[in-house]
Structures are given as C-alpha cells and as structure tokens.
Amino acid sequence: MRLSEFRDAVAIAFGEEYAPTLCREMALTSLDSLTAQQALAKGVAPRDVWHALCDQMDVDPAVRAGQDPRMIIPPRR
C-alpha cells in the first residue's frame, strides 16, 4: 500500500474532513501509542498503520478489506 492509497482509504472510511484529524490526534495502542501521522513519519508501512487504525476504530470488515470499489487494501502480512 502506498501512502497515497493509505490517505485515500482513510478519507473513504472516515470522511475527508475527519481523516486528517484522526491521523494527527488518535494514539494507536498497537503502534506504541504513536498517531498514524507519527508512525508513518517513523517509517511504519502504510498498510500496517491502516490495519492498526482499523483495529482501534473497529472498522467494518468490508471497509477494512477494501471492498468499497474506491479502495484497494492489501491483506495483512
């Protein structure tokens, strides 16, 4: 997953207005309480940040898997 795909997925799943705030403010416990923005800056793979965000926000499995036609999400490793 590329960074642009991550940003698109977050915007689709959470809305374009809320997505930037969520990535900037929500501490992801599975990523040592880093925010999505901090994790990406430290080199965590966008796919791993996406799955951590989905876990924390209890995202619908269909959205998480990218079954929205606007999303293509790679599976977990």
C-alpha positions in Angstrom: 0.0 0.0 0.0 1.4 3.4 -1.0 1.0 6.5 1.2 -1.5 7.9 -1.3 -3.6 4.8 -1.1 -3.5 5.0 2.7 -4.7 8.6 2.6 -7.5 7.7 0.2 -8.6 4.7 2.3 -8.7 6.8 5.5 -10.7 9.5 3.7 -13.2 7.0 2.3 -13.6 5.1 5.6 -13.8 8.1 7.9 -14.7 11.1 5.7 -12.4 13.7 4.2 -13.0 16.2 7.0 -12.3 13.8 9.9 -9.5 11.8 8.4 -6.7 14.3 8.8 -7.7 15.0 12.5 -7.9 11.2 13.2 -4.4 10.6 11.7 -3.0 13.5 13.6 -4.6 13.0 17.0 -5.5 9.4 17.7 -2.9 7.4 19.5 -2.7 3.8 18.1 -2.0 1.5 21.0 -0.8 -1.3 18.8 1.9 1.1 17.4 3.3 2.1 20.8 0.7 4.9 21.1 2.0 6.7 18.1 -0.5 8.6 15.9 -0.9 7.4 12.3 1.0 10.5 11.3 3.9 9.8 13.7 4.0 6.1 12.7 4.2 7.0 9.0 7.0 9.5 9.7 8.9 6.9 11.6 8.7 4.5 8.6 5.9 2.2 9.6 4.4 0.7 6.5 1.1 2.4 5.5 -0.6 -0.9 5.3 0.4 -1.6 9.0 -0.9 1.8 10.0 -4.1 1.2 8.2 -4.7 -2.1 10.0 -3.8 -0.6 13.4 -6.3 2.3 12.7 -9.0 -0.2 11.7 -8.4 -2.3 14.8 -8.6 0.7 17.1 -11.7 2.2 15.4 -13.5 -1.2 15.0 -13.9 -0.6 11.2 -16.4 -2.7 9.4 -14.6 -5.8 7.8 -15.8 -4.9 4.3 -14.4 -1.4 4.5 -11.2 -2.7 6.1 -10.7 -5.2 3.3 -11.2 -2.6 0.7 -14.5 -3.9 -0.7 -15.6 -0.4 -1.4 -14.9 0.0 -5.1 -12.9 3.1 -4.4 -10.4 1.2 -2.2 -7.8 -1.4 -2.8 -6.3 -2.6 0.5 -3.5 -5.2 0.7 -4.1 -8.0 3.3 -2.1 -8.2 6.5 1.3 -9.9 6.3 
